[in-house]
């Protein structure tokens, strides 16, 4: 399973390579694709088709991203060894990226004799695109905010109060709500307010579930929201580009970026910061993410 992030409103070609024992392998016959919404329902009309065959094991389809953040599952199905095999990719349509790939190459291209990201043979676009997703996910986890507009479908637990905490912030728009399987109508949805702190406010009160086996279940609320900043602050963008370089081993300094104490070669003693669940281990990057982040409701 692969994760792909696509800029909203863009028209892109999505691809999948089938492999058997790490060798790209063609299917016995055509490969079909099917697109599903985040809730698992099929996209209709136009949500299925036959993929183009573009090379050994490589298949593609044209995808038109909507004009707002969203999330999709793309299922590819082909026959291998007489068995129908289905693999899925996750497609996120986003309002922006933390940085552009060209922007990252220009920012980190090294001087003569010190190749940086400008070397497209050593650092192909596909590698940088995949690693940008990892950088964006890591930054969001550390800062507790989305740095670009994104979509989320989250299951929550009712508490019989007017406020319930959503793990994504800042909330830009509440797209849909269902409680115990009942979808809010337009009037109810208009009363729901999402805050910068990730709180969903509903004056009617969020009905409490009565346990995992009760009539509503413990996790009885499903919310679909758009969240995130319009764009990251400049210092966060710069930190994210630096983090990209670190992840792919493109550092140009002899001193590790996570060094917190260093001596000359004569001393031979140094100390390195370690990553954790809420840090990369690189103090300047962590400082930028945390500075722009939000610790949660007080």
Secondary structure, 3 states (H helix, E strand, C coil): CCEEEEECCCEEEEEEECEECCEECCCCCCCEEEEEECCCCECCCCCEEECEEEECCEEEEEEECCCCCEEEEEEEEEEECCEEEEEEEEEEEECCCCCCHHHHHHHHCCCCCCCCCCCCCCCCHHHHHHHHHHHHHHHHHHHCCCCCCEEEEEEECCCCCCEEECCCCCEEEEEEEEECCEECCHHHHHHCEECCCCEEECCCCCCCCCCCCCCCCCCCEEEEEEECCCCCCHHHHHHHHHHHHHHCCCCCCCCCCCEEEECCCCCCCEEECCCECCECCCHHHHHHHHHHCCCCCC
